[in-house]
Amino acid sequence: SSGINAEWPLRPGKKVKEMYGFSGVAITDTGKLGGRLLGMVTARDIDFMDNFGQNISEVMTPREKLVTARAGIALVEANQILQASKKEKSTDCDSALIPLL
């Protein structure tokens, strides 16, 4: 998984998506895995954007609206949470970003 800083302009975030094929990119305070999760940018957030000079923080889905879970959660339980929320991805709810699925 990759991370991007919330204060980056949107254009580099779109380039990361295009280069690596991510449908969603984590936004962290450090711009790296292990940083504090601030939100996510998905293809739905940027595919139809015209103004790529905006900061990522202006278009990202904030952490409060994401589905999160505790570190060490069982895969079965994580899948149940995702199914109940009708989301595609989940992250750890602690302060540091770690991938779960």
Contacts in CASP RR format, 6 or more apart in sequence:
PFRMAT RR
TARGET T0000
AUTHOR 0000-0000-0000
METHOD contacts of the structure
MODEL  1
SSGINAEWPLRPGKKVKEMYGFSGVAITDTGKLGGRLLGMVTARDIDFMD
NFGQNISEVMTPREKLVTARAGIALVEANQILQASKKEKSTDCDSALIPL
L
1 26 0 8 1.000
1 33 0 8 1.000
1 97 0 8 1.000
1 99 0 8 1.000
2 16 0 8 1.000
2 20 0 8 1.000
2 22 0 8 1.000
2 25 0 8 1.000
2 26 0 8 1.000
2 33 0 8 1.000
3 25 0 8 1.000
3 26 0 8 1.000
3 27 0 8 1.000
3 28 0 8 1.000
3 31 0 8 1.000
3 32 0 8 1.000
3 33 0 8 1.000
3 97 0 8 1.000
4 12 0 8 1.000
4 13 0 8 1.000
4 16 0 8 1.000
4 25 0 8 1.000
4 26 0 8 1.000
4 27 0 8 1.000
4 28 0 8 1.000
4 31 0 8 1.000
4 41 0 8 1.000
4 56 0 8 1.000
5 27 0 8 1.000
5 28 0 8 1.000
5 29 0 8 1.000
5 30 0 8 1.000
5 31 0 8 1.000
5 56 0 8 1.000
6 27 0 8 1.000
6 28 0 8 1.000
6 29 0 8 1.000
6 38 0 8 1.000
6 39 0 8 1.000
6 55 0 8 1.000
6 56 0 8 1.000
6 57 0 8 1.000
6 60 0 8 1.000
7 55 0 8 1.000
7 56 0 8 1.000
7 57 0 8 1.000
8 55 0 8 1.000
8 56 0 8 1.000
9 52 0 8 1.000
9 53 0 8 1.000
9 54 0 8 1.000
9 55 0 8 1.000
9 56 0 8 1.000
10 46 0 8 1.000
10 49 0 8 1.000
10 51 0 8 1.000
10 52 0 8 1.000
10 53 0 8 1.000
10 54 0 8 1.000
10 55 0 8 1.000
10 56 0 8 1.000
10 58 0 8 1.000
10 59 0 8 1.000
11 52 0 8 1.000
11 53 0 8 1.000
13 25 0 8 1.000
13 41 0 8 1.000
13 46 0 8 1.000
13 56 0 8 1.000
14 46 0 8 1.000
14 49 0 8 1.000
14 52 0 8 1.000
16 22 0 8 1.000
16 25 0 8 1.000
17 23 0 8 1.000
17 24 0 8 1.000
17 25 0 8 1.000
17 41 0 8 1.000
17 43 0 8 1.000
17 46 0 8 1.000
23 42 0 8 1.000
23 43 0 8 1.000
23 88 0 8 1.000
24 40 0 8 1.000
24 41 0 8 1.000
24 42 0 8 1.000
24 43 0 8 1.000
24 89 0 8 1.000
25 40 0 8 1.000
25 41 0 8 1.000
25 42 0 8 1.000
26 33 0 8 1.000
26 37 0 8 1.000
26 39 0 8 1.000
26 40 0 8 1.000
26 91 0 8 1.000
26 97 0 8 1.000
27 37 0 8 1.000
27 38 0 8 1.000
27 39 0 8 1.000
27 40 0 8 1.000
27 41 0 8 1.000
27 56 0 8 1.000
27 57 0 8 1.000
27 60 0 8 1.000
28 34 0 8 1.000
28 35 0 8 1.000
28 36 0 8 1.000
28 37 0 8 1.000
28 38 0 8 1.000
28 97 0 8 1.000
29 35 0 8 1.000
29 36 0 8 1.000
29 38 0 8 1.000
30 36 0 8 1.000
33 97 0 8 1.000
33 98 0 8 1.000
33 99 0 8 1.000
34 96 0 8 1.000
34 97 0 8 1.000
34 98 0 8 1.000
35 95 0 8 1.000
35 96 0 8 1.000
35 97 0 8 1.000
36 95 0 8 1.000
36 96 0 8 1.000
36 97 0 8 1.000
37 63 0 8 1.000
37 66 0 8 1.000
37 68 0 8 1.000
37 91 0 8 1.000
37 92 0 8 1.000
37 95 0 8 1.000
37 96 0 8 1.000
37 97 0 8 1.000
38 57 0 8 1.000
38 60 0 8 1.000
38 62 0 8 1.000
38 63 0 8 1.000
39 60 0 8 1.000
39 61 0 8 1.000
39 62 0 8 1.000
39 63 0 8 1.000
39 66 0 8 1.000
40 60 0 8 1.000
40 61 0 8 1.000
40 66 0 8 1.000
40 89 0 8 1.000
40 91 0 8 1.000
41 56 0 8 1.000
41 59 0 8 1.000
41 60 0 8 1.000
41 61 0 8 1.000
42 61 0 8 1.000
45 59 0 8 1.000
45 60 0 8 1.000
45 61 0 8 1.000
46 59 0 8 1.000
49 59 0 8 1.000
66 87 0 8 1.000
66 91 0 8 1.000
67 81 0 8 1.000
67 82 0 8 1.000
67 85 0 8 1.000
67 87 0 8 1.000
67 89 0 8 1.000
67 90 0 8 1.000
68 90 0 8 1.000
68 91 0 8 1.000
68 92 0 8 1.000
68 93 0 8 1.000
69 77 0 8 1.000
69 78 0 8 1.000
69 81 0 8 1.000
69 90 0 8 1.000
69 91 0 8 1.000
69 92 0 8 1.000
69 93 0 8 1.000
69 100 0 8 1.000
70 92 0 8 1.000
70 93 0 8 1.000
70 94 0 8 1.000
71 92 0 8 1.000
71 94 0 8 1.000
71 98 0 8 1.000
72 100 0 8 1.000
73 81 0 8 1.000
73 100 0 8 1.000
75 101 0 8 1.000
78 90 0 8 1.000
78 100 0 8 1.000
78 101 0 8 1.000
79 101 0 8 1.000
81 90 0 8 1.000
82 88 0 8 1.000
82 89 0 8 1.000
82 90 0 8 1.000
82 101 0 8 1.000
89 101 0 8 1.000
90 100 0 8 1.000
90 101 0 8 1.000
91 97 0 8 1.000
91 98 0 8 1.000
91 99 0 8 1.000
91 100 0 8 1.000
92 98 0 8 1.000
92 100 0 8 1.000
END
